[in-house]
Amino acid sequence: MPYPPSINRYWTIAKNARRITPTTTGREYKELVRWQYINHVPLDGPVHLRIHVYRPARRGDLDNILKTALDALEGVAYNNDKQIVEIHATRHEDKENPRIEIEVGSTVLYRKDKR
């Protein structure tokens, strides 16, 4: 998927200090991601992610990059980001082809019986 915009350009802060997404950049990125995965059915239940971030320059925090990308996948790869129970993320540099590669899989959660 394409490299996401910075979190500062993705979100705008409302007057009451809640984060919302009405920036043009944020809407355009979400729409681009949705079009790329138009035939994908969102997973139900717990999911795990393996992520490789190829950033264009040696700047930007990995966690901020993930926030915008994972938000854009909501409703596309999974129904709600509350479903994410495990994330493995690695950062790389690729000036010529910045991008994010994300593998999404269903996760089976095991419970210990209380006996």
N, CA, C and O atoms as CSV, one atom per row, in Angstrom:
chain,resi,resn,atom,element,x,y,z
A,1,MET,N,N,0.843,-1.166,0.000
A,1,MET,CA,C,0.000,0.000,0.000
A,1,MET,C,C,0.887,1.227,0.000
A,1,MET,O,O,2.052,1.143,0.390
A,2,PRO,N,N,0.372,2.349,-0.422
A,2,PRO,CA,C,1.221,3.543,-0.507
A,2,PRO,C,C,1.671,4.027,0.863
A,2,PRO,O,O,1.033,3.760,1.881
A,3,TYR,N,N,2.780,4.739,0.858
A,3,TYR,CA,C,3.308,5.307,2.092
A,3,TYR,C,C,2.325,6.361,2.598
A,3,TYR,O,O,1.897,7.217,1.823
A,4,PRO,N,N,1.959,6.318,3.873
A,4,PRO,CA,C,0.933,7.232,4.381
A,4,PRO,C,C,1.449,8.643,4.635
A,4,PRO,O,O,2.650,8.849,4.814
A,5,PRO,N,N,0.540,9.612,4.650
A,5,PRO,CA,C,0.927,10.974,5.033
A,5,PRO,C,C,1.257,11.011,6.518
A,5,PRO,O,O,0.881,10.104,7.261
A,6,SER,N,N,1.946,12.038,6.948
A,6,SER,CA,C,2.278,12.157,8.372
A,6,SER,C,C,0.987,12.283,9.181
A,6,SER,O,O,-0.048,12.716,8.673
A,7,ILE,N,N,1.077,11.900,10.425
A,7,ILE,CA,C,-0.099,11.959,11.295
A,7,ILE,C,C,-0.602,13.393,11.447
A,7,ILE,O,O,-1.797,13.612,11.648
A,8,ASN,N,N,0.295,14.366,11.353
A,8,ASN,CA,C,-0.096,15.781,11.460
A,8,ASN,C,C,-0.901,16.242,10.247
A,8,ASN,O,O,-1.716,17.158,10.361
A,9,ARG,N,N,-0.685,15.620,9.090
A,9,ARG,CA,C,-1.441,15.974,7.893
A,9,ARG,C,C,-2.673,15.096,7.732
A,9,ARG,O,O,-3.580,15.438,6.972
A,10,TYR,N,N,-2.718,13.976,8.431
A,10,TYR,CA,C,-3.825,13.030,8.323
A,10,TYR,C,C,-5.004,13.438,9.198
A,10,TYR,O,O,-6.155,13.389,8.765
A,11,TRP,N,N,-4.712,13.837,10.415
A,11,TRP,CA,C,-5.738,14.214,11.383
A,11,TRP,C,C,-5.795,15.719,11.527
A,11,TRP,O,O,-4.814,16.420,11.278
A,12,THR,N,N,-6.942,16.200,11.929
A,12,THR,CA,C,-7.060,17.588,12.348
A,12,THR,C,C,-7.635,17.568,13.759
A,12,THR,O,O,-8.317,16.612,14.129
A,13,ILE,N,N,-7.381,18.572,14.530
A,13,ILE,CA,C,-7.865,18.600,15.906
A,13,ILE,C,C,-9.063,19.541,15.989
A,13,ILE,O,O,-8.988,20.705,15.597
A,14,ALA,N,N,-10.139,19.025,16.493
A,14,ALA,CA,C,-11.355,19.820,16.635
A,14,ALA,C,C,-11.192,20.813,17.787
A,14,ALA,O,O,-10.243,20.721,18.565
A,15,LYS,N,N,-12.097,21.735,17.886
A,15,LYS,CA,C,-12.023,22.759,18.932
A,15,LYS,C,C,-12.071,22.161,20.331
A,15,LYS,O,O,-11.506,22.733,21.263
A,16,ASN,N,N,-12.732,21.025,20.492
A,16,ASN,CA,C,-12.815,20.405,21.821
A,16,ASN,C,C,-11.664,19.428,22.061
A,16,ASN,O,O,-11.729,18.627,22.994
A,17,ALA,N,N,-10.610,19.477,21.237
A,17,ALA,CA,C,-9.377,18.698,21.378
A,17,ALA,C,C,-9.552,17.205,21.080
A,17,ALA,O,O,-8.699,16.408,21.470
A,18,ARG,N,N,-10.628,16.807,20.404
A,18,ARG,CA,C,-10.773,15.418,19.941
A,18,ARG,C,C,-10.149,15.301,18.562
A,18,ARG,O,O,-10.218,16.229,17.756
A,19,ARG,N,N,-9.541,14.159,18.299
A,19,ARG,CA,C,-8.967,13.950,16.971
A,19,ARG,C,C,-10.053,13.453,16.028
A,19,ARG,O,O,-10.821,12.552,16.367
A,20,ILE,N,N,-10.109,14.045,14.850
A,20,ILE,CA,C,-11.045,13.621,13.818
A,20,ILE,C,C,-10.310,13.583,12.481
A,20,ILE,O,O,-9.163,14.025,12.413
A,21,THR,N,N,-10.920,13.077,11.427
A,21,THR,CA,C,-10.212,12.903,10.154
A,21,THR,C,C,-10.667,13.763,8.986
A,21,THR,O,O,-10.547,13.306,7.850
A,22,PRO,N,N,-11.159,14.925,9.171
A,22,PRO,CA,C,-11.681,15.619,8.002
A,22,PRO,C,C,-10.648,16.309,7.105
A,22,PRO,O,O,-11.028,17.097,6.239
A,23,THR,N,N,-9.350,16.033,7.290
A,23,THR,CA,C,-8.394,16.665,6.381
A,23,THR,C,C,-8.538,16.046,4.998
A,23,THR,O,O,-8.853,14.863,4.865
A,24,THR,N,N,-8.313,16.825,4.011
A,24,THR,CA,C,-8.385,16.347,2.632
A,24,THR,C,C,-7.354,15.255,2.401
A,24,THR,O,O,-7.647,14.252,1.751
A,25,THR,N,N,-6.164,15.439,2.920
A,25,THR,CA,C,-5.094,14.449,2.771
A,25,THR,C,C,-5.495,13.113,3.387
A,25,THR,O,O,-5.288,12.065,2.776
A,26,GLY,N,N,-6.062,13.139,4.577
A,26,GLY,CA,C,-6.496,11.917,5.249
A,26,GLY,C,C,-7.580,11.200,4.474
A,26,GLY,O,O,-7.516,9.984,4.297
A,27,ARG,N,N,-8.573,11.937,4.012
A,27,ARG,CA,C,-9.653,11.322,3.225
A,27,ARG,C,C,-9.136,10.732,1.922
A,27,ARG,O,O,-9.548,9.641,1.528
A,28,GLU,N,N,-8.239,11.441,1.255
A,28,GLU,CA,C,-7.684,10.943,-0.013
A,28,GLU,C,C,-6.878,9.656,0.197
A,28,GLU,O,O,-6.965,8.730,-0.608
A,29,TYR,N,N,-6.095,9.602,1.279
A,29,TYR,CA,C,-5.301,8.404,1.542
A,29,TYR,C,C,-6.208,7.217,1.851
A,29,TYR,O,O,-5.988,6.123,1.331
A,30,LYS,N,N,-7.225,7.417,2.692
A,30,LYS,CA,C,-8.158,6.340,3.014
A,30,LYS,C,C,-8.858,5.834,1.751
A,30,LYS,O,O,-9.031,4.629,1.574
A,31,GLU,N,N,-9.254,6.743,0.892
A,31,GLU,CA,C,-9.926,6.359,-0.351
A,31,GLU,C,C,-8.985,5.583,-1.268
A,31,GLU,O,O,-9.407,4.614,-1.899
A,32,LEU,N,N,-7.732,5.985,-1.353
A,32,LEU,CA,C,-6.736,5.274,-2.160
A,32,LEU,C,C,-6.547,3.846,-1.656
A,32,LEU,O,O,-6.488,2.911,-2.454
A,33,VAL,N,N,-6.451,3.673,-0.349
A,33,VAL,CA,C,-6.299,2.342,0.236
A,33,VAL,C,C,-7.544,1.512,-0.041
A,33,VAL,O,O,-7.437,0.340,-0.403
A,34,ARG,N,N,-8.710,2.098,0.121
A,34,ARG,CA,C,-9.957,1.361,-0.132
A,34,ARG,C,C,-10.043,0.891,-1.580
A,34,ARG,O,O,-10.466,-0.237,-1.833
A,35,TRP,N,N,-9.657,1.720,-2.518
A,35,TRP,CA,C,-9.698,1.329,-3.930
A,35,TRP,C,C,-8.716,0.200,-4.229
A,35,TRP,O,O,-9.004,-0.667,-5.056
A,36,GLN,N,N,-7.579,0.201,-3.575
A,36,GLN,CA,C,-6.598,-0.866,-3.810
A,36,GLN,C,C,-7.093,-2.206,-3.298
A,36,GLN,O,O,-6.693,-3.251,-3.810
A,37,TYR,N,N,-7.956,-2.187,-2.294
A,37,TYR,CA,C,-8.446,-3.423,-1.690
A,37,TYR,C,C,-9.951,-3.568,-1.867
A,37,TYR,O,O,-10.635,-4.092,-0.987
A,38,ILE,N,N,-10.469,-3.106,-3.004
A,38,ILE,CA,C,-11.908,-3.056,-3.249
A,38,ILE,C,C,-12.575,-4.431,-3.167
A,38,ILE,O,O,-13.730,-4.521,-2.750
A,39,ASN,N,N,-11.880,-5.501,-3.552
A,39,ASN,CA,C,-12.469,-6.836,-3.534
A,39,ASN,C,C,-12.159,-7.617,-2.266
A,39,ASN,O,O,-12.507,-8.793,-2.166
A,40,HIS,N,N,-11.524,-6.995,-1.316
A,40,HIS,CA,C,-11.157,-7.664,-0.075
A,40,HIS,C,C,-12.327,-7.632,0.904
A,40,HIS,O,O,-12.993,-6.607,1.045
A,41,VAL,N,N,-12.574,-8.740,1.571
A,41,VAL,CA,C,-13.612,-8.817,2.600
A,41,VAL,C,C,-12.926,-8.665,3.961
A,41,VAL,O,O,-12.002,-9.418,4.270
A,42,PRO,N,N,-13.367,-7.703,4.775
A,42,PRO,CA,C,-12.734,-7.516,6.092
A,42,PRO,C,C,-12.857,-8.758,6.967
A,42,PRO,O,O,-13.888,-9.430,6.972
A,43,LEU,N,N,-11.797,-9.048,7.702
A,43,LEU,CA,C,-11.796,-10.198,8.609
A,43,LEU,C,C,-12.594,-9.895,9.868
A,43,LEU,O,O,-12.631,-8.761,10.345
A,44,ASP,N,N,-13.225,-10.925,10.391
A,44,ASP,CA,C,-13.901,-10.840,11.688
A,44,ASP,C,C,-12.986,-11.464,12.734
A,44,ASP,O,O,-12.113,-12.261,12.394
A,45,GLY,N,N,-13.173,-11.115,13.983
A,45,GLY,CA,C,-12.405,-11.720,15.064
A,45,GLY,C,C,-11.020,-11.127,15.190
A,45,GLY,O,O,-10.678,-10.178,14.484
A,46,PRO,N,N,-10.213,-11.686,16.097
A,46,PRO,CA,C,-8.871,-11.161,16.347
A,46,PRO,C,C,-7.953,-11.329,15.132
A,46,PRO,O,O,-8.010,-12.344,14.438
A,47,VAL,N,N,-7.111,-10.327,14.884
A,47,VAL,CA,C,-6.174,-10.378,13.759
A,47,VAL,C,C,-4.770,-10.037,14.232
A,47,VAL,O,O,-4.576,-9.369,15.247
A,48,HIS,N,N,-3.789,-10.521,13.456
A,48,HIS,CA,C,-2.394,-10.151,13.706
A,48,HIS,C,C,-1.853,-9.517,12.431
A,48,HIS,O,O,-2.341,-9.788,11.333
A,49,LEU,N,N,-0.838,-8.670,12.590
A,49,LEU,CA,C,-0.261,-7.943,11.463
A,49,LEU,C,C,1.250,-8.118,11.439
A,49,LEU,O,O,1.905,-8.093,12.481
A,50,ARG,N,N,1.787,-8.293,10.260
A,50,ARG,CA,C,3.230,-8.247,10.034
A,50,ARG,C,C,3.439,-7.100,9.051
A,50,ARG,O,O,2.912,-7.121,7.938
A,51,ILE,N,N,4.213,-6.100,9.472
A,51,ILE,CA,C,4.319,-4.859,8.707
A,51,ILE,C,C,5.774,-4.531,8.407
A,51,ILE,O,O,6.639,-4.621,9.278
A,52,HIS,N,N,6.032,-4.148,7.153
A,52,HIS,CA,C,7.341,-3.626,6.746
A,52,HIS,C,C,7.102,-2.228,6.196
A,52,HIS,O,O,6.393,-2.050,5.206
A,53,VAL,N,N,7.699,-1.244,6.848
A,53,VAL,CA,C,7.567,0.149,6.439
A,53,VAL,C,C,8.849,0.549,5.723
A,53,VAL,O,O,9.935,0.476,6.297
A,54,TYR,N,N,8.724,0.970,4.474
A,54,TYR,CA,C,9.849,1.448,3.682
A,54,TYR,C,C,9.677,2.954,3.536
A,54,TYR,O,O,8.930,3.421,2.676
A,55,ARG,N,N,10.372,3.710,4.382
A,55,ARG,CA,C,10.175,5.151,4.401
A,55,ARG,C,C,11.114,5.848,3.419
A,55,ARG,O,O,12.180,5.321,3.102
A,56,PRO,N,N,10.727,7.029,2.936
A,56,PRO,CA,C,11.516,7.733,1.924
A,56,PRO,C,C,12.748,8.440,2.460
A,56,PRO,O,O,13.653,8.762,1.691
A,57,ALA,N,N,12.801,8.686,3.759
A,57,ALA,CA,C,13.935,9.390,4.365
A,57,ALA,C,C,14.075,8.924,5.806
A,57,ALA,O,O,13.165,8.304,6.356
A,58,ARG,N,N,15.201,9.221,6.406
A,58,ARG,CA,C,15.460,8.800,7.782
A,58,ARG,C,C,14.812,9.745,8.779
A,58,ARG,O,O,15.484,10.368,9.602
A,59,ARG,N,N,13.503,9.838,8.688
A,59,ARG,CA,C,12.763,10.635,9.659
A,59,ARG,C,C,11.352,10.065,9.774
A,59,ARG,O,O,10.873,9.361,8.884
A,60,GLY,N,N,10.718,10.376,10.858
A,60,GLY,CA,C,9.374,9.871,11.107
A,60,GLY,C,C,9.405,8.674,12.027
A,60,GLY,O,O,10.156,7.725,11.805
A,61,ASP,N,N,8.591,8.722,13.054
A,61,ASP,CA,C,8.515,7.631,14.019
A,61,ASP,C,C,7.705,6.482,13.445
A,61,ASP,O,O,6.685,6.690,12.789
A,62,LEU,N,N,8.164,5.284,13.697
A,62,LEU,CA,C,7.480,4.090,13.212
A,62,LEU,C,C,6.040,4.033,13.720
A,62,LEU,O,O,5.126,3.711,12.960
A,63,ASP,N,N,5.835,4.343,14.994
A,63,ASP,CA,C,4.482,4.245,15.548
A,63,ASP,C,C,3.514,5.243,14.914
A,63,ASP,O,O,2.338,4.922,14.739
A,64,ASN,N,N,3.977,6.438,14.566
A,64,ASN,CA,C,3.093,7.407,13.915
A,64,ASN,C,C,2.740,6.990,12.495
A,64,ASN,O,O,1.623,7.221,12.030
A,65,ILE,N,N,3.691,6.377,11.814
A,65,ILE,CA,C,3.424,5.870,10.466
A,65,ILE,C,C,2.367,4.767,10.538
A,65,ILE,O,O,1.464,4.704,9.704
A,66,LEU,N,N,2.489,3.909,11.533
A,66,LEU,CA,C,1.542,2.801,11.688
A,66,LEU,C,C,0.132,3.296,11.977
A,66,LEU,O,O,-0.834,2.729,11.467
A,67,LYS,N,N,-0.004,4.331,12.775
A,67,LYS,CA,C,-1.332,4.825,13.149
A,67,LYS,C,C,-2.158,5.190,11.929
A,67,LYS,O,O,-3.323,4.804,11.834
A,68,THR,N,N,-1.580,5.920,11.004
A,68,THR,CA,C,-2.340,6.342,9.831
A,68,THR,C,C,-2.641,5.170,8.903
A,68,THR,O,O,-3.738,5.079,8.352
A,69,ALA,N,N,-1.679,4.281,8.729
A,69,ALA,CA,C,-1.891,3.129,7.848
A,69,ALA,C,C,-2.953,2.191,8.410
A,69,ALA,O,O,-3.820,1.726,7.671
A,70,LEU,N,N,-2.894,1.909,9.707
A,70,LEU,CA,C,-3.855,0.992,10.320
A,70,LEU,C,C,-5.258,1.585,10.335
A,70,LEU,O,O,-6.241,0.856,10.202
A,71,ASP,N,N,-5.358,2.895,10.494
A,71,ASP,CA,C,-6.660,3.544,10.432
A,71,ASP,C,C,-7.256,3.424,9.032
A,71,ASP,O,O,-8.459,3.209,8.883
A,72,ALA,N,N,-6.427,3.560,8.022
A,72,ALA,CA,C,-6.918,3.463,6.640
A,72,ALA,C,C,-7.388,2.051,6.296
A,72,ALA,O,O,-8.240,1.881,5.424
A,73,LEU,N,N,-6.843,1.040,6.967
A,73,LEU,CA,C,-7.243,-0.350,6.705
A,73,LEU,C,C,-8.529,-0.749,7.423
A,73,LEU,O,O,-9.086,-1.815,7.161
A,74,GLU,N,N,-8.997,0.102,8.325
A,74,GLU,CA,C,-10.231,-0.201,9.048
A,74,GLU,C,C,-11.396,-0.236,8.061
A,74,GLU,O,O,-11.597,0.702,7.288
A,75,GLY,N,N,-12.149,-1.314,8.097
A,75,GLY,CA,C,-13.251,-1.502,7.155
A,75,GLY,C,C,-12.810,-2.130,5.848
A,75,GLY,O,O,-13.640,-2.440,4.992
A,76,VAL,N,N,-11.496,-2.323,5.687
A,76,VAL,CA,C,-10.946,-2.929,4.473
A,76,VAL,C,C,-10.326,-4.287,4.805
A,76,VAL,O,O,-10.728,-5.307,4.247
A,77,ALA,N,N,-9.351,-4.299,5.711
A,77,ALA,CA,C,-8.691,-5.546,6.104
A,77,ALA,C,C,-9.362,-6.168,7.321
A,77,ALA,O,O,-9.369,-7.389,7.478
A,78,TYR,N,N,-9.917,-5.335,8.171
A,78,TYR,CA,C,-10.633,-5.756,9.372
A,78,TYR,C,C,-11.720,-4.727,9.619
A,78,TYR,O,O,-11.655,-3.617,9.091
A,79,ASN,N,N,-12.707,-5.078,10.406
A,79,ASN,CA,C,-13.831,-4.173,10.631
A,79,ASN,C,C,-13.491,-3.024,11.577
A,79,ASN,O,O,-13.955,-1.900,11.389
A,80,ASN,N,N,-12.683,-3.311,12.589
A,80,ASN,CA,C,-12.358,-2.306,13.584
A,80,ASN,C,C,-10.954,-2.580,14.102
A,80,ASN,O,O,-10.577,-3.739,14.276
A,81,ASP,N,N,-10.170,-1.524,14.352
A,81,ASP,CA,C,-8.798,-1.758,14.818
A,81,ASP,C,C,-8.745,-2.357,16.222
A,81,ASP,O,O,-7.664,-2.725,16.681
A,82,LYS,N,N,-9.879,-2.465,16.916
A,82,LYS,CA,C,-9.924,-3.169,18.199
A,82,LYS,C,C,-9.637,-4.657,18.016
A,82,LYS,O,O,-9.283,-5.345,18.973
A,83,GLN,N,N,-9.788,-5.155,16.788
A,83,GLN,CA,C,-9.546,-6.566,16.502
A,83,GLN,C,C,-8.065,-6.920,16.506
A,83,GLN,O,O,-7.721,-8.096,16.619
A,84,ILE,N,N,-7.185,-5.938,16.387
A,84,ILE,CA,C,-5.749,-6.188,16.311
A,84,ILE,C,C,-5.238,-6.606,17.688
A,84,ILE,O,O,-5.344,-5.856,18.658
A,85,VAL,N,N,-4.681,-7.819,17.753
A,85,VAL,CA,C,-4.149,-8.328,19.023
A,85,VAL,C,C,-2.631,-8.490,18.984
A,85,VAL,O,O,-2.007,-8.696,20.024
A,86,GLU,N,N,-2.032,-8.401,17.800
A,86,GLU,CA,C,-0.581,-8.586,17.691
A,86,GLU,C,C,-0.074,-7.830,16.468
A,86,GLU,O,O,-0.678,-7.886,15.397
A,87,ILE,N,N,1.051,-7.118,16.643
A,87,ILE,CA,C,1.684,-6.373,15.549
A,87,ILE,C,C,3.188,-6.625,15.591
A,87,ILE,O,O,3.818,-6.490,16.640
A,88,HIS,N,N,3.756,-6.989,14.449
A,88,HIS,CA,C,5.214,-7.073,14.278
A,88,HIS,C,C,5.559,-6.071,13.181
A,88,HIS,O,O,5.129,-6.230,12.039
A,89,ALA,N,N,6.326,-5.050,13.519
A,89,ALA,CA,C,6.635,-3.995,12.555
A,89,ALA,C,C,8.143,-3.796,12.448
A,89,ALA,O,O,8.867,-3.821,13.443
A,90,THR,N,N,8.592,-3.597,11.216
A,90,THR,CA,C,10.003,-3.354,10.941
A,90,THR,C,C,10.110,-2.138,10.025
A,90,THR,O,O,9.330,-1.984,9.085
A,91,ARG,N,N,11.084,-1.280,10.310
A,91,ARG,CA,C,11.296,-0.069,9.523
A,91,ARG,C,C,12.505,-0.249,8.609
A,91,ARG,O,O,13.539,-0.776,9.019
A,92,HIS,N,N,12.354,0.201,7.363
A,92,HIS,CA,C,13.432,0.159,6.378
A,92,HIS,C,C,13.473,1.515,5.670
A,92,HIS,O,O,12.559,2.325,5.826
A,93,GLU,N,N,14.518,1.759,4.901
A,93,GLU,CA,C,14.619,2.960,4.088
A,93,GLU,C,C,14.540,2.556,2.616
A,93,GLU,O,O,15.204,1.605,2.202
A,94,ASP,N,N,13.732,3.270,1.819
A,94,ASP,CA,C,13.672,3.066,0.373
A,94,ASP,C,C,13.237,4.374,-0.270
A,94,ASP,O,O,12.051,4.611,-0.497
A,95,LYS,N,N,14.202,5.199,-0.552
A,95,LYS,CA,C,13.954,6.529,-1.100
A,95,LYS,C,C,13.218,6.463,-2.437
A,95,LYS,O,O,12.379,7.314,-2.731
A,96,GLU,N,N,13.531,5.464,-3.234
A,96,GLU,CA,C,12.951,5.352,-4.579
A,96,GLU,C,C,11.524,4.815,-4.585
A,96,GLU,O,O,10.745,5.147,-5.478
A,97,ASN,N,N,11.171,3.991,-3.601
A,97,ASN,CA,C,9.852,3.361,-3.601
A,97,ASN,C,C,9.298,3.248,-2.175
A,97,ASN,O,O,9.167,2.141,-1.653
A,98,PRO,N,N,8.968,4.394,-1.533
A,98,PRO,CA,C,8.423,4.322,-0.183
A,98,PRO,C,C,7.050,3.647,-0.201
A,98,PRO,O,O,6.231,3.895,-1.086
A,99,ARG,N,N,6.819,2.788,0.796
A,99,ARG,CA,C,5.574,2.025,0.821
A,99,ARG,C,C,5.436,1.337,2.165
A,99,ARG,O,O,6.324,1.399,3.015
A,100,ILE,N,N,4.303,0.681,2.332
A,100,ILE,CA,C,4.076,-0.169,3.494
A,100,ILE,C,C,3.562,-1.502,2.983
A,100,ILE,O,O,2.623,-1.557,2.188
A,101,GLU,N,N,4.182,-2.569,3.444
A,101,GLU,CA,C,3.722,-3.921,3.112
A,101,GLU,C,C,3.132,-4.512,4.385
A,101,GLU,O,O,3.807,-4.601,5.410
A,102,ILE,N,N,1.863,-4.916,4.312
A,102,ILE,CA,C,1.171,-5.414,5.494
A,102,ILE,C,C,0.533,-6.759,5.197
A,102,ILE,O,O,-0.218,-6.906,4.233
A,103,GLU,N,N,0.841,-7.736,6.033
A,103,GLU,CA,C,0.170,-9.038,5.985
A,103,GLU,C,C,-0.805,-9.065,7.150
A,103,GLU,O,O,-0.428,-8.795,8.290
A,104,VAL,N,N,-2.049,-9.390,6.864
A,104,VAL,CA,C,-3.082,-9.455,7.894
A,104,VAL,C,C,-3.580,-10.893,7.963
A,104,VAL,O,O,-3.888,-11.499,6.936
A,105,GLY,N,N,-3.658,-11.435,9.169
A,105,GLY,CA,C,-4.137,-12.802,9.331
A,105,GLY,C,C,-5.048,-12.945,10.534
A,105,GLY,O,O,-4.968,-12.174,11.490
A,106,SER,N,N,-5.906,-13.933,10.470
A,106,SER,CA,C,-6.775,-14.244,11.605
A,106,SER,C,C,-5.949,-14.887,12.707
A,106,SER,O,O,-4.996,-15.617,12.435
A,107,THR,N,N,-6.312,-14.618,13.929
A,107,THR,CA,C,-5.606,-15.143,15.085
A,107,THR,C,C,-6.579,-15.932,15.955
A,107,THR,O,O,-7.703,-15.498,16.211
A,108,VAL,N,N,-6.130,-17.079,16.394
A,108,VAL,CA,C,-6.920,-17.865,17.332
A,108,VAL,C,C,-6.380,-17.563,18.721
A,108,VAL,O,O,-5.195,-17.755,18.992
A,109,LEU,N,N,-7.242,-17.096,19.583
A,109,LEU,CA,C,-6.834,-16.805,20.952
A,109,LEU,C,C,-7.125,-18.016,21.825
A,109,LEU,O,O,-8.218,-18.581,21.773
A,110,TYR,N,N,-6.150,-18.408,22.622
A,110,TYR,CA,C,-6.304,-19.542,23.524
A,110,TYR,C,C,-6.540,-19.019,24.928
A,110,TYR,O,O,-5.824,-18.138,25.404
A,111,ARG,N,N,-7.534,-19.559,25.576
A,111,ARG,CA,C,-7.823,-19.181,26.967
A,111,ARG,C,C,-7.447,-20.329,27.881
A,111,ARG,O,O,-7.666,-21.498,27.561
A,112,LYS,N,N,-6.888,-19.986,29.000
A,112,LYS,CA,C,-6.644,-21.000,30.021
A,112,LYS,C,C,-7.928,-21.145,30.824
A,112,LYS,O,O,-8.486,-20.164,31.314
A,113,ASP,N,N,-8.377,-22.358,30.948
A,113,ASP,CA,C,-9.564,-22.601,31.770
A,113,ASP,C,C,-9.195,-22.419,33.230
A,113,ASP,O,O,-8.140,-22.867,33.680
A,114,LYS,N,N,-10.064,-21.765,33.951
A,114,LYS,CA,C,-9.853,-21.590,35.398
A,114,LYS,C,C,-10.425,-22.819,36.096
A,114,LYS,O,O,-11.642,-22.999,36.152
A,115,ARG,N,N,-9.561,-23.646,36.617
A,115,ARG,CA,C,-9.997,-24.867,37.308
A,115,ARG,C,C,-9.376,-24.929,38.655
A,115,ARG,O,O,-9.614,-25.879,39.401
